[in-house]
Amino acid sequence: MKRSVALLLLAMFSLATLSACNTMEGLGKDVKKLGQKVEEKASN
């Protein structure tokens, strides 16, 4: 279970960095969304 969460985090972080957000504000929003998705997966 921990490995799948780690892989999910890595994949989502990679997608966030590859989505070409040009500002730190945009990066912050992407990281926030990533955190919310991880929390949703962890609570299931």
Residue pairs with C-beta under 8 A, 6 or more apart in sequence:
5 38
5 41
5 42
8 38
8 41
9 34
9 38
12 34
12 37
12 38
13 34
16 27
16 30
16 31
16 33
16 34
19 30
21 27
21 29
21 30
